[in-house]
Amino acid sequence: MAKEAQKSFVLRIDASMMNELEHWAEDEFRSVNGQLQWIIAEALRRSGRVKRSKKQQREGSDARS
């Protein structure tokens, strides 16, 4: 399966927010970039702008069982 192309952009955030983001990423065993991608993807799913994949739907239904 072909991987989707990724785009880069510059993000400016204050130092205290970056510090908290780094700690959160460490807690979740992710890089800061990975943590930001997860946060954005989760926000898009929760807002209904992106549908969950079939795999995520299966995992969600397994967790509820």
Secondary structure, DSSP 8 states (H G I E B T S, - for coil): --------------HHHHHHHHHHHHHTT--HHHHHHHHHHHHHHHTTSS---HHHHHHHHHHH-
